[in-house]
Amino acid sequence: MSNRSARWRRGLFHAIRGRTAGGRSWGSILLHRLGEASAHSSAGLIAAAAVLAWACVGATVGFAAWWENLLYVVSSTVTLVMLFAIQHTQARQQSATQRKLDEILRALPRADGRFIAVEEAPDDELEALANRGRGDRAQALVGDEPDRPVSATRP
């Protein structure tokens, strides 16, 4: 599968060389490792210990203005890096899940092929498919429980 045909793999830096043997960029691997490391419970304990150490050292130096600025700069930098790490890992996982769902739709003979690329459909087509799905769900509810009224607001 080439990068040209794999639209979901295209990104801002898709033309950059330096891919690993598995085809992933070093930046992608680094962001995933950072995301995995920050997901451990020990990461929260390390962050709490760092804040406690910052407060203890700050108390000994009298919480000078530069000390507060250091906290602001470090916390803003960590927040920004984690924002990109989380965004990258979630986008990659969502793309992989989407490809798996597409393959399931291809494999099912009675599946509607329009759903394979529905995330790229125009808004009016997406709304029409959603309305069709609501009608199918309402019909299924009526078929399962004939004495129960179907609510118009039920998703």
C-alpha atoms as one frame of an Amber mdcrd trajectory, in Angstrom:
protein
   0.000   0.000   0.000   1.543   3.296  -1.052   1.325   6.571   0.833  -0.440
   8.042  -2.182  -3.349   5.592  -1.898  -3.520   5.569   1.901  -5.277   8.886
   2.528  -5.587   8.365   6.278  -1.795   8.139   6.627  -1.213  11.540   5.084
  -0.344  14.213   7.544   1.536  17.441   7.855   4.908  15.697   7.761   4.105
  12.736   5.488   6.909  13.532   3.061   9.645  13.594   5.708  12.272  10.868
   5.370  13.553   8.959   8.343  10.896   6.309   8.664  11.631   3.232  10.721
  11.630  -0.291   9.316   7.939  -0.588  10.235   7.073   2.553   8.280   6.374
   4.816  11.263   8.295   8.028  11.748  10.582   8.521  14.725   8.343  11.355
  15.887   5.314   9.070  15.911   7.143   6.428  17.913   8.434   9.038  20.364
   4.965  10.528  20.890   3.464   7.066  21.436   6.126   6.151  23.967   5.549
   9.446  25.768   1.798   8.769  25.786   2.312   5.239  27.111   4.683   6.450
  29.831   2.312   9.189  30.943  -0.598   6.728  31.102   1.000   4.747  33.953
  -0.117   5.468  37.489   3.494   6.074  38.483   3.550   9.117  36.172   0.979
  10.818  38.390   3.007  10.000  41.483   6.158  11.389  39.856   4.313  14.591
  38.923   2.974  14.952  42.469   6.476  14.397  43.891   7.896  17.012  41.505
   5.305  19.580  42.602   5.986  18.768  46.243   9.745  19.149  45.670   9.111
  22.434  43.854   7.075  23.707  46.812   9.734  22.628  49.335  12.585  24.250
  47.424  10.423  27.307  46.796   9.758  27.650  50.514  13.487  27.577  51.234
  14.269  30.279  48.651  11.276  32.380  49.631   9.197  31.881  46.467  11.017
  34.502  44.451   9.382  35.814  41.268  11.755  33.790  39.084  10.709  30.658
  40.985   7.047  31.193  40.133   7.932  31.963  36.526   9.882  28.709  36.370
   6.760  26.798  37.422   4.639  28.562  34.819   7.122  27.910  32.018   7.668
  24.256  32.917   3.972  23.487  33.401   3.015  25.248  30.152   5.716  23.385
  28.236   4.689  20.004  29.638   1.039  20.764  28.868   1.837  21.693  25.270
   3.953  18.579  24.664   1.304  16.325  26.218  -1.375  17.971  24.068   0.469
  16.900  20.930   1.240  13.434  22.308  -2.402  12.785  23.215  -3.705  14.212
  19.941  -1.288  12.095  17.900  -1.986   8.831  19.717  -5.764   9.321  19.642
  -5.767  10.222  15.948  -3.677   7.158  15.113  -5.857   4.838  17.193  -9.038
   6.313  15.706  -7.671   5.853  12.192  -6.747   2.233  12.908 -10.204   1.562
  14.367 -11.830   3.176  11.334  -9.832   0.957   8.966 -10.892  -2.136  10.933
 -14.544  -1.109  10.736 -14.175  -0.456   6.999 -12.797  -3.965   6.548 -15.751
  -5.443   8.446 -18.141  -3.548   6.163 -16.298  -4.847   3.089 -16.473  -8.422
   4.397 -20.220  -8.415   5.097 -22.166  -9.133   1.907 -25.317  -7.227   2.957
 -23.461  -4.196   4.370 -24.039  -0.800   2.789 -20.790   0.239   1.095 -21.620
   3.940   1.520 -20.608   3.669   5.165 -16.980   2.810   4.358 -15.964   6.424
   3.714 -18.840   8.142   5.512 -16.439  10.325   7.546 -15.582  12.127   4.293
 -19.202  12.509   3.139 -20.884  15.914   2.831 -22.977  17.018   5.810 -26.317
  16.488   4.063 -25.441  12.888   3.133 -24.228  12.208   6.664 -27.477  13.611
   8.072 -29.540  11.473   5.652 -27.684   8.332   6.753 -28.190   9.278  10.419
 -31.924   9.786   9.835 -32.154   6.406   8.096 -30.407   4.840  11.079 -32.865
   6.485  13.484 -35.770   5.099  11.488 -34.266   1.609  11.546 -33.750   1.812
  15.307 -37.295   3.033  15.884 -38.654   0.225  13.731 -36.564  -2.334  15.630
 -37.868  -1.022  18.958 -41.448  -1.258  17.774 -40.828  -4.792  16.517 -39.268
  -5.892  19.809 -41.836  -4.359  22.151 -45.190  -3.737  20.446 -46.868  -2.215
  23.530 -44.135   0.368  24.144 -44.435   3.760  22.379 -41.358   4.941  20.492
 -39.981   8.267  21.682 -39.092  10.774  18.950 -36.104  11.988  20.949 -34.521
   8.553  21.423 -31.232   8.270  19.465
